[in-house]
Amino acid sequence: MQVKMKFLDRYLTLWIFLAMIVGVSIGYFFPQVSRINEGLTIGTTNIPLAIGLILMMYPPLAKVNYSLLPRALKDKKAISASLILNWVIGTVLMFILAVIFLRNDPEYMSGVILIGLARCIAMVIVWNDLAKGNREYAALLVALNSIFQILTYSFFVWLFINVLPQKLGLAEFDINVSMKDVTQSVLIYLGIPFLMGFLSRYVLVKIKGENWFNRKYIPVISPITLYALLLTIVLMFSLKGDMILELPMDVVKVAIPLSIYFISMFFISFFLCRALKIPYEKNASISFTAAGNNFELAIAVGIAVFGIHSPQAFVGVIGPLVEVPILILLVKASLWLKKKYY
């Protein structure tokens, strides 16, 4: 199972491309799928999609051992650096890049902002392991970011999408997001899997032991995230068959600010932590946590708040498409920097 998981991780960009093609093909050759899907929608919530998104979020949240948090908080220097990088520098940088590159495309701009506000809690463990970072410390940062996201994501979306663009006089940007809608989405798509993950860890560790949970249960549920992501993409693009001709340029348009963001955040984090004399193993964990994003949450909120056909939801799908190959290259950069500076 572990080999299979690595295989999926390694070629995730390819699988996403294939999922898009399969989805568009289904939408083009079988238009009745769209009508069937509409029948499975209650209000603004599409039931198959909601199930897929919750399943997508469950494994990474089940992996987190929240009981270790007090130990992480003792290292005030490293934790402070991580919090500032994730919740100040990262969010502001993505907002600036979205304004620079997409201010004339407000829907795409807001979609990119949603990604910037969703801090990484899933794939960071993979990148950290490949870069020989401290796995336990990466897990602690994931736990911290998970709690911060539940408590602050709604507020940050309101601030960066409703307030700041108006204060900056971005006339082209006239999108308003209901804080209530975002809060509801976060509670459903992050709160439910958070509760499922917390309870499953608590109950199963008590019954079967932590060794069984980490070595047997986690490897079985881990691939669910990627399977659910790919199925979500197939479903989304089965309803977007008419976008196929516009797709390539739209992908490039969104990929530029995302690429700059991932690369910039990694190097800003790495050299800041080096200046603070933080050991490499912790530096790698902090840097990859800061560079990555929780595209699952961005997709979920984009769909729930703006709709499954929305450009915001489309941008959420482009996120992992861009992130995966860049983070693989950054793993190699991290190992090279380790030799050079450590």
Secondary structure, 3 states (H helix, E strand, C coil): CHHHHHHHHHCHHHHHHHHHHHHHHHHHHCCHHHHHHHCCEECCEEHHHHHHHHHHHHHHHHHCCHHHHHHHHHCHHHHHHHHHHHHHHHHHHHHHHHHHHHCCCHHHHHHHHHHHHCECCCCHHHHHHHCCCCHHHHHHHHHHHHHHHHHHHHHHHHHHHHHHHHHCCCCCCCCCCCHHHHHHHHHHHHHHHHHHHHHHHHHHHHHHCHHHHHHHHHHHHCHHHHHHHHHHHHHHHHCCHHHCCCHHHHHHHHHHHHHHHHHHHHHHHHHHHHHCCCCHHHHHHHHHHHHCECHHHHHHHHHHHHCCCCHHHHHHHHHHHHHHHHHHHHHHHHHHHHHHHC
